[in-house]
Amino acid sequence: MAVVLGGLAFDVPGPRIHLAGLLTVASGVLLLAVELARSGVYLYTGAGVVSLLKLALIGLGQLFPVARFELYLAATLIASVGAHMSAPWRHYSVLHRKVLRQD
């Protein structure tokens, strides 16, 4: 994602950062699949909500190329915060409104 974001910031032609974009998407899908395989609960915990928000911002970047850099930057910031959230925030269920047991 850093290569894609840097490429957008420095106006690198799309074909030059295409592979980095594909690798970013592939790794994100793989990590999401691993989490979902562990437990479908992931989608409605704090960590899952952050992941879904990040995916939504990246999807919006595809729909609105003019704002792609800003949307990808926001996705990167959200992913950074989500990756460093404390366990109670990561495992908080927005459906149950409590911290779920951590496996």
N, C-alpha and C positions, 0 to 999 in steps of 0.2 A: 504494500500500500504506500510505503514511503516513496518508492520509485514512481508510482502513478501520481501521487500528490506533488512530488517535486517536478515531474514532467509537465503537469498542468500549470504549476506556478511559473515555470520557465518557458511555457509555450512550445514544448517539444511536440513535433508532429505525432498524431495518433498512432500510426503504424510502428513507431519506435518504442512506444510504451504498451503496445497491445499485449505482448507476451506477459509483461508484469501484471497487467490487469487480469488476464486469464488465470495466472497463478494465484493472484489475490482472491479471486472468486472461488477457484477450486479449493484452496486451503480453507476458506471460510465455510464452504459447503461441507467439507470433510469434518471440520471441527464441530459444526452444528449437528451433523449426522452422528458423531461420536456421543455428543451430549444427549441427543434424543434416544440413542440406543441404550444409554444408561438409564434414562428415565424421561418419560414424556412430561413430567412435572417441570422440567427445565424451562419450558416455554412461558410459564406464568410465574417464574421466580424473578427476582431482581436481575440476575445475570441474563436470563432469557429475554426479558423485556428490553434490556440494553442491546442485546444482539439483534432483536427484531427491529428496534429503532435504527440501529446502524444499517441494517439491510434496507430499510425503507428509505433512508437518506441516500444510499448508494443507488437504489432504484430511481429515486427522483433525479439524481444526477444524470441518469441515462435519458430520462424524459425531458430534462431542461438543461441542455448542454451549456447554455450561457452561464448558468449558476453552478456548473459541475464542480469547479474548484472549491467554492464556498460550502457546497453540500458534502463533498468528500472530506474537507477539513473538519466540518462539524462531526461527521461520522468517525473520523480519526480521534477527535477529542473525546467523544462519547465512549469509544472503544477503550481509550486509555483510562478513563475514569472507571469504566466497568471492570477492567482487568485488575484494578487495584482497590476495588471496594472491599470492605471488611466482610467477613463471613455472614454476619447477621443480615447485611444488606443484600449480599449475593443470594442467600437462601430464603429471603422473605417472599412469601407467596402473596401475590396481589389478589388471588381468589379467596384464600383462606384468611388473609389479613393477619398472618403470624409467620414467624420463622419456622420453617419446616426442619425436621430432623436432618442432620447432615450425615450422609453415608460415608 
